[in-house]
Amino acid sequence: MDQTTPKLSCDNMLMGIKSLKIVKKTMDTDGSWMKDAVSNSPKVYFLIGSRNNTVWEFANMRALMEDSTKPGPRKLILTHSWQGTGQVIYKGFLFFHNQGTLNEIIKYSLQKRTVEDQMLLPGGAGRALVYQHSPSTYIDLAVDEHGLWAIHAGPGIYGHLVLTKIEPDTLGVEHSWDTPCKSQDAEAAFLLCGVLYVVYSSGGHGPHRITCVYDPRGTISEEDLPNLFFPRRPRSHSMIHYNAREKQLYAWNDGNQIIYKLQTKRKQPIK
């Protein structure tokens, strides 16, 4: 059994966003940053901008935080450019929305530096912004304890979000769900234990709140949920991704690279 893969059993639910730590500040309004969501590698990946083909690989978090640390970051030039800020890294592969395409997802091997596979995300994906307040992202990818997911907006102006489970080895679609969560006033979303949490803000400015949660398996009821507020930030997040190994969120907010620590509890069995 692969030692780097966490157990799929997962019965936690989000109870609060406890604290934030600003890890780094850049001048770039949009971008994404992350570790490999299931590997125990300390490497940190930095993707600047919403249309680019350059990935910076830092040896660890300290190397990212301290520019003077040697050696410097490794520069990876991709064969394709990404669109938006919804990229994820999973089991050594970078998954991203291929710029200039409506709905093509690229699976790129960071080790070989080649495209491993690609897929067309179904269901009308890529026709509208996935979140109203994230003006460059048409497909948002996510990783949690259950694997790889895609989020996109359904038809219509500020339509409801569609959640799709992707098999990462074959890039096959396992299942799609139409969720009750709207794209309107949304700025980001993430999955934790198979549950979609959507972050909303008014006019793209704080406060940032999770006011829509969708559980495909129906194990969370609305009355279980507390008020979920983020520590106040002046502008909308260009990305928020959950790291299942560390049980925390990686976020990019107006040039600040942030880690949010989470408070969770076990789901109550539905009676």
C-alpha positions in Angstrom: 0.0 0.0 0.0 1.2 3.5 -0.9 2.6 5.1 2.3 1.9 8.6 1.1 -1.9 8.1 0.6 -4.1 8.9 3.5 -7.0 6.7 4.4 -10.1 7.3 2.5 -12.3 6.9 5.5 -13.2 10.4 6.7 -16.0 11.5 8.9 -15.0 15.0 9.9 -17.0 18.2 9.3 -15.8 21.8 9.4 -16.7 23.7 12.6 -14.6 26.8 12.3 -11.7 28.7 10.7 -9.4 29.2 13.8 -6.6 31.4 12.7 -4.6 32.7 9.8 -0.9 33.0 9.1 0.5 35.1 6.3 3.3 33.0 4.9 4.4 35.4 2.1 3.5 38.6 0.4 3.8 39.2 -3.3 2.6 42.0 -5.6 0.5 39.5 -7.6 -3.3 39.8 -7.1 -4.0 36.4 -8.5 -2.3 33.1 -8.2 -2.2 29.8 -6.4 0.2 27.9 -4.2 0.1 24.5 -2.6 1.9 21.3 -1.6 1.2 17.9 -3.2 -2.1 17.1 -1.5 -1.2 13.5 -0.6 2.6 13.3 -0.6 4.7 13.8 2.5 7.1 15.8 0.4 7.9 19.3 1.9 8.1 20.9 -1.5 5.9 24.0 -2.1 4.7 25.0 -5.5 4.0 28.6 -6.5 1.9 29.6 -9.6 1.7 33.3 -10.2 -1.1 34.8 -12.2 -4.2 33.5 -13.8 -2.6 32.9 -17.2 0.9 31.5 -17.1 3.1 28.5 -17.8 5.8 28.8 -15.1 5.7 26.9 -11.8 8.2 27.7 -9.1 9.1 24.7 -6.9 10.5 25.5 -3.5 12.3 22.9 -1.4 10.2 23.6 1.6 8.1 26.3 3.4 11.1 28.0 4.8 12.7 28.4 1.4 9.5 30.0 0.2 9.3 32.4 3.1 13.0 33.4 3.1 14.2 34.5 -0.3 17.8 34.3 0.8 17.6 30.5 1.4 19.9 28.5 -1.0 19.3 26.8 -3.2 16.7 29.0 -4.9 13.5 27.7 -6.3 13.4 25.3 -9.3 11.7 26.8 -12.4 9.4 24.5 -14.3 8.2 25.7 -17.7 5.0 23.9 -18.7 4.2 22.9 -22.3 0.8 24.5 -21.9 -0.4 27.5 -20.0 -3.1 27.4 -17.3 -6.3 29.4 -17.1 -7.6 30.7 -13.8 -6.3 29.8 -10.3 -7.9 26.4 -9.8 -4.8 24.2 -10.2 -4.0 21.3 -7.8 -1.1 18.9 -7.3 -2.0 15.3 -6.6 0.4 12.3 -6.5 3.1 14.1 -8.4 0.9 15.5 -11.1 -0.3 19.1 -11.7 -3.9 19.2 -12.9 -5.0 22.5 -14.5 -7.5 24.1 -16.9 -5.7 24.4 -20.3 -5.7 28.1 -21.4 -7.5 28.7 -24.6 -9.9 25.7 -24.2 -13.4 25.6 -22.9 -13.2 22.6 -20.7 -9.9 20.7 -21.2 -8.1 19.5 -18.0 -4.4 18.7 -18.3 -2.6 16.1 -16.2 1.1 17.1 -16.1 3.9 15.0 -14.6 6.1 17.2 -12.5 8.8 14.6 -12.5 8.9 13.9 -16.3 7.8 17.4 -17.2 5.4 16.1 -19.8 1.7 16.0 -20.3 0.5 12.6 -19.0 -3.1 12.8 -20.0 -6.0 15.2 -20.7 -9.8 15.2 -20.5 -12.8 17.3 -21.5 -14.9 18.0 -18.4 -18.5 17.4 -19.3 -21.7 19.1 -18.3 -21.2 22.5 -19.9 -18.1 23.2 -17.9 -16.1 26.3 -18.7 -18.9 28.4 -20.2 -19.1 30.7 -17.2 -17.0 31.9 -14.3 -17.2 29.4 -11.5 -17.3 32.1 -8.9 -18.6 35.7 -9.5 -15.7 37.2 -7.5 -12.9 35.2 -9.1 -12.8 36.8 -12.5 -10.5 34.4 -14.3 -11.4 30.9 -13.1 -13.9 28.9 -15.1 -13.0 25.5 -13.7 -11.8 25.0 -10.1 -10.1 21.8 -9.1 -9.9 20.4 -5.6 -8.4 17.6 -3.6 -9.6 16.1 -0.3 -9.4 12.7 1.5 -11.5 11.2 -1.2 -9.4 12.3 -4.2 -9.8 14.7 -7.1 -12.8 16.9 -7.8 -13.8 19.7 -10.3 -16.2 22.5 -9.6 -17.8 24.7 -12.3 -20.9 26.8 -12.8 -24.0 25.5 -14.4 -26.0 27.2 -17.2 -27.6 30.7 -16.7 -26.3 33.9 -15.2 -24.6 33.1 -11.9 -25.9 29.5 -12.1 -25.6 26.8 -9.5 -22.3 25.0 -9.0 -21.8 21.6 -10.4 -19.5 19.2 -8.6 -17.7 16.4 -10.4 -15.7 13.5 -9.0 -12.7 12.6 -11.2 -10.7 9.4 -11.3 -7.2 10.8 -11.3 -5.4 7.8 -12.8 -7.7 7.5 -15.9 -9.3 11.0 -15.8 -12.7 9.3 -16.1 -15.7 11.0 -14.5 -17.0 9.0 -11.6 -20.1 11.2 -10.9 -21.5 14.7 -11.2 -23.9 16.5 -8.9 -26.0 19.7 -9.4 -25.6 21.5 -6.1 -27.9 24.1 -4.5 -24.8 26.5 -4.1 -24.9 29.5 -6.3 -22.0 31.1 -8.2 -23.4 34.6 -7.4 -21.4 36.3 -4.7 -19.1 33.3 -4.4 -15.3 33.7 -4.5 -13.9 30.3 -3.8 -14.7 26.8 -2.6 -13.0 23.7 -1.3 -13.8 20.1 -0.3 -13.2 18.4 3.0 -14.1 14.8 3.6 -16.2 14.7 0.5 -18.3 17.8 1.4 -18.3 21.1 -0.7 -17.9 24.3 1.2 -18.5 27.5 -0.8 -17.1 30.9 0.4 -19.1 34.0 -0.3 -18.5 37.7 0.2 -20.4 40.9 -0.6 -19.0 42.7 -3.6 -15.7 40.7 -3.4 -14.9 42.3 0.0 -15.1 40.8 3.5 -16.6 39.4 5.6 -15.9 36.0 3.9 -18.5 33.4 5.0 -19.3 29.8 4.1 -23.0 30.0 3.6 -23.6 27.0 1.3 -22.4 23.5 2.1 -23.2 20.5 -0.1 -22.7 16.9 0.9 -23.4 14.4 -2.0 -24.0 11.6 0.5 -26.4 13.6 2.7 -24.5 13.0 6.0 -24.5 16.6 7.0 -27.8 18.5 7.7 -28.1 22.2 7.7 -28.8 22.4 11.5 -25.4 20.7 12.1 -23.5 23.7 10.7 -22.2 26.6 12.7 -21.6 30.1 11.4 -18.4 29.7 9.4 -16.5 33.0 9.1 -13.0 33.6 7.8 -10.7 36.1 9.6 -11.4 39.4 8.0 -9.4 40.1 4.8 -9.9 43.2 2.6 -10.4 41.5 -0.7 -11.7 38.3 -2.2 -9.6 35.1 -2.3 -8.3 34.1 -5.7 -8.0 30.5 -4.4 -8.7 28.4 -1.3 -7.5 24.8 -1.3 -7.7 22.2 1.5 -4.6 20.1 2.3 -5.9 16.8 3.7 -2.5 15.8 5.3 -2.1 19.0 7.2 -5.9 19.6 7.8 -5.5 23.3 6.8 -6.4 25.6 4.0 -3.9 27.3 1.6 -5.3 30.6 0.3 -4.2 33.5 -1.9 -5.7 36.9 -1.0 -4.7 40.1 -2.8 -1.0 39.1 -3.0 -0.9 37.4 0.4 -0.2 33.7 0.6 -2.2 32.5 3.7 -2.6 29.3 5.7 -5.8 28.9 7.7 -6.0 26.5 10.5 -9.3 24.6 10.8 -11.5 23.3 13.6 -13.3 20.1 12.8 -15.5 17.5 14.6 -16.8 14.1 13.8 -20.1 14.1 11.9 -23.1 12.9 13.9 -24.8 9.8 12.5 -28.1 10.7 10.9 -30.9 9.2 12.9 
